[in-house]
Amino acid sequence: MESLKRDQLKAAGFSDDVLPSQDKDRTWNTGNFFTVWMGSVHNIPNYIAIGGLFAIGLSVGQVFSAIMVAALIIAAVLVFNGHAGSKYGLPFAMLIRSSYGNKGALFPGVIRGVIAAIMWFGFQTFAGSQALSILIGKLWPGFLTLGGDWSFFGLTLPALISFLIFWLFNVALIYGGMDILGKFTNILSPLIYIVFGGMAIWAINLAGGIGPILSYTNAGFEGNSIIVFLAAVTAIIAAWAAPMVSVSDFTRLAKTPKHQAVGQTLGLVVTYLLFAVASISIIVGSEIAFGTPIWNVLDVVARFDGTFAIAISVLTLCLTTLSVNVTGNIVPAGYQIASLFPKLFTFKSAATLAAILGILIMPWKLMENSTSIFTFLNIVAGLLAPITGVMLAHYFIVSKKKIDLNELYSKNGKYNYKNGYNVNAIVATIIGAVLSLIGQFVPFFKALYDISWFVGIVSAIVIYILLELSKKKEQFQELNKKGA
């Protein structure tokens, strides 16, 4: 886009944040994309999800296969949905307009930036608070028995105190602590590998070596093996449902599309390979050593003998959770709410509202047992997968990878569709979400719900393409009538 046009768009109210990135901003190479997602792989929810897979009866081989298949799918979707960002330099907020319309873009924006972000914020906050509770309990053993049998909607007093403290840490970062958090970001990645690598070695030693872990046998599972395997893959992919939608916010910084494609693919495959080895070793090794299933990685941390080891592990987990939670959840939610109600909220007040809503959803209910996390993951996947499907179908099939930037930034351009809405995209998204989530309410369709991400993305792609073909057929018939 020529500089004159950029100046005109700035005068019209578009900031540099939503304009196509310029060559001077495209500094990310293969190495940047290789490392960008490392912290997102090694986090508490992902380890808990793997523990849940063992809890439902999957074997070591099945869990390893599920992790690596999921890694390949995650990499592929991030690369493909990130292509437009790397080619045109478009952020998610503008790219989504090309498929949903100028006004219709609010629909997926709210789902990604508000609903899913708030759900993830609450979940990550509770996961981080559990880690904090372990540290406080180690330093002050009496803390864990405070309040006796008293509970707040199923949350004990120590758990509630830890949750509120960690919640306040998140909110405090919104009000001026982002610079402090940024200083820790560069040291988080090596700390993550030190902590989880150390935990894996510790668990392997406790189990008597790698042999007992590889030969570990589980009780097995009931149901169709293909559906169960796809459900396991879905549980892993679901954690990436939100980044898949808005990945162009990162790929717009790529030097070329090839840099983001190679970097993300290699980075995710290598990182997930290490994650597979670490997570399986920690969970299975701990079960062999202690004779009882341990699906929550935080329960493993709690069994460490040394206070120093627990402190380093907990602090690393808490910092990682804070980093991902604030930048990936509460900030997008705050900006989205503020943009929807600019007269009512500033960014900070909107982010605070989102944080409060994160409490009201009672995220601790999502970690009550080894399988409850899958309810959360399936809902998130079912809501976001159809959006990804529509974006992919529109960009690669309908538009054939072509976006008219001048039209995209025009209020009355072709991307305004009908009164600002691309009805076909919205219909495909709604139908895809319904098909994904109906099994939660209608037992007959439970198999669809168990693989909600696959159902959502595939159904949305098919439905959107069919609707677009139907529209083109109608337009062709109209032209013939006028010609006659």
C-alpha positions, 0 to 999 in steps of 0.5 A, spaced: 500 500 500 503 506 497 505 511 503 499 516 500 494 511 501 497 510 508 497 517 510 489 518 508 487 512 512 491 514 518 487 521 517 481 517 517 482 514 524 486 507 522 492 506 526 499 503 525 496 497 529 491 495 524 494 497 517 498 492 513 505 492 516 511 495 512 518 492 510 521 495 516 516 491 521 517 485 517 523 482 522 521 475 524 525 470 521 525 462 521 528 462 528 523 467 531 517 463 529 521 457 531 521 459 538 515 463 539 510 458 541 515 454 546 512 457 552 505 456 550 506 448 549 509 447 556 504 450 560 499 447 566 493 446 562 497 442 557 500 437 562 493 436 565 490 435 558 495 429 557 494 427 564 487 426 563 488 422 557 492 417 561 486 417 566 481 415 560 485 409 559 490 411 553 496 407 553 503 410 552 504 409 545 497 412 544 498 418 548 505 419 544 501 418 537 496 423 539 501 428 541 505 428 535 499 428 530 496 434 534 502 437 533 502 436 525 495 439 525 496 445 529 502 447 525 499 446 519 493 450 521 497 456 524 501 456 517 495 456 512 491 461 516 497 465 517 499 465 510 495 472 509 498 475 515 505 474 512 503 475 505 499 482 506 501 484 513 494 484 515 492 483 523 487 479 525 482 485 526 482 487 519 483 480 516 477 477 519 473 483 515 475 480 508 471 473 510 465 476 515 464 483 513 466 490 516 460 489 521 460 482 521 467 481 523 465 483 530 461 476 531 468 472 531 471 478 534 467 477 540 467 469 540 475 469 540 477 476 544 471 476 549 468 469 550 474 464 549 479 469 552 475 470 558 474 462 559 481 461 558 483 467 563 479 464 568 482 457 567 489 459 567 488 463 573 486 457 577 491 453 574 496 458 576 493 459 583 494 452 584 501 452 583 501 458 588 497 454 593 503 449 593 508 454 595 504 457 600 503 451 603 510 448 603 512 455 607 506 455 611 503 448 612 498 451 617 495 455 610 492 448 607 488 447 613 485 454 614 477 454 614 476 447 615 470 444 611 468 451 609 468 452 601 465 457 596 462 454 591 466 448 592 473 452 593 476 451 600 478 457 603 486 456 602 484 455 594 480 461 594 485 465 597 490 463 592 486 464 587 484 471 589 492 473 590 493 470 583 488 474 580 490 480 583 497 479 580 494 478 573 490 485 574 496 488 577 499 487 570 494 490 567 495 497 571 502 498 569 506 492 570 507 489 563 514 492 562 516 488 568 513 482 565 516 483 559 523 483 562 522 476 565 519 473 558 526 472 555 528 468 561 522 464 561 523 459 555 530 456 558 527 456 565 521 452 563 525 447 560 530 446 566 524 445 570 520 440 566 526 437 564 528 436 571 521 433 573 522 428 567 529 426 569 526 426 577 520 422 575 524 417 570 529 415 576 523 414 581 520 409 576 527 405 575 529 408 568 525 409 562 524 402 561 518 401 566 515 407 563 515 405 556 512 398 558 507 401 562 500 398 561 493 402 562 486 399 564 484 401 557 478 405 555 471 403 552 468 406 546 470 406 538 478 406 538 478 411 532 473 416 536 477 416 542 484 417 539 481 423 535 478 425 541 485 425 544 487 429 539 482 434 539 484 435 547 491 437 545 489 441 539 483 445 543 488 449 547 490 452 540 483 454 537 484 461 539 491 462 536 489 459 530 484 464 529 488 470 530 495 467 528 496 473 523 497 478 528 504 474 529 505 472 521 504 479 519 511 480 522 514 475 518 520 477 512 516 472 507 511 467 508 516 461 507 519 464 514 513 463 518 511 456 514 518 453 516 519 456 523 512 454 525 512 447 523 519 445 525 518 449 532 512 446 534 514 439 531 520 439 535 517 442 541 511 437 542 516 432 541 520 434 547 513 435 550 511 428 549 517 425 552 517 430 558 509 429 559 509 422 559 515 421 563 512 425 569 505 423 569 507 415 568 513 415 572 510 418 578 504 413 577 509 408 577 513 411 583 507 412 588 502 407 586 497 412 584 494 415 578 497 423 578 493 426 572 495 433 575 502 435 574 501 440 580 500 434 584 507 432 582 510 438 584 507 438 591 511 431 592 518 434 591 522 434 597 526 440 597 523 447 598 528 450 593 526 445 588 518 447 589 519 454 589 523 454 583 518 450 579 512 454 582 515 461 580 516 458 573 509 456 572 506 462 575 510 467 571 509 462 565 501 462 566 502 470 568 505 471 561 500 467 557 494 469 561 495 477 560 498 477 553 493 472 550 487 472 554 486 479 558 489 484 553 485 481 547 478 481 552 480 488 554 481 491 547 475 487 544 470 490 550 473 497 550 472 497 542 464 495 543 463 500 548 468 505 547 463 510 551 463 506 557 470 503 558 477 504 557 482 498 556 483 498 563 476 498 566 474 493 560 480 488 562 478 489 569 471 487 567 473 481 563 477 479 569 471 479 574 467 475 569 473 470 569 471 469 576 464 468 575 465 462 571 468 458 576 473 455 573 475 451 578 469 446 576 473 445 570 479 441 574 475 438 579 477 431 576 481 428 570 476 428 565 472 435 567 478 439 563 475 436 556 468 439 557 472 446 557 477 444 551 471 441 547 467 448 548 472 452 546 474 448 540 467 448 538 466 455 538 473 457 535 474 451 530 468 454 525 471 461 525 478 458 523 474 453 517 471 459 514 477 463 514 481 458 511 475 456 506 474 464 504 482 465 503 484 459 499 478 457 496 473 463 495 478 468 494 484 464 491 489 468 496 487 474 493 485 480 498 484 487 495 487 492 501 484 498 498 477 495 498 478 492 505 480 499 508 474 502 505 467 502 508 463 501 502 468 496 498 466 489 496 468 487 503 462 490 506 458 485 503 450 486 504 450 492 510 457 490 512 455 482 513 457 476 510 451 472 512 454 466 509 460 466 513 456 467 519 451 462 518 457 457 516 460 459 523 453 458 527 451 451 524 459 449 525 458 451 532 451 447 533 454 441 530 460 441 534 457 442 541 450 439 540 453 432 543 453 436 550 446 437 550 443 431 546 447 424 548 446 421 541 451 426 538 456 425 544 461 422 539 461 429 535 462 433 541 468 429 543 471 431 536 468 438 536 474 441 533 474 436 527 467 437 526 467 445 527 472 446 522 470 441 517 463 442 517 464 450 517 469 449 511 464 445 507 458 449 509 461 456 507 463 453 500 456 450 498 453 457 500 458 461 496 457 456 490 450 457 491 451 465 491 455 465 485 450 461 481 444 466 483 448 471 481 450 468 474 442 467 473 441 474 475 446 476 469 443 471 464 436 474 466 439 482 465 442 479 458 436 476 456 
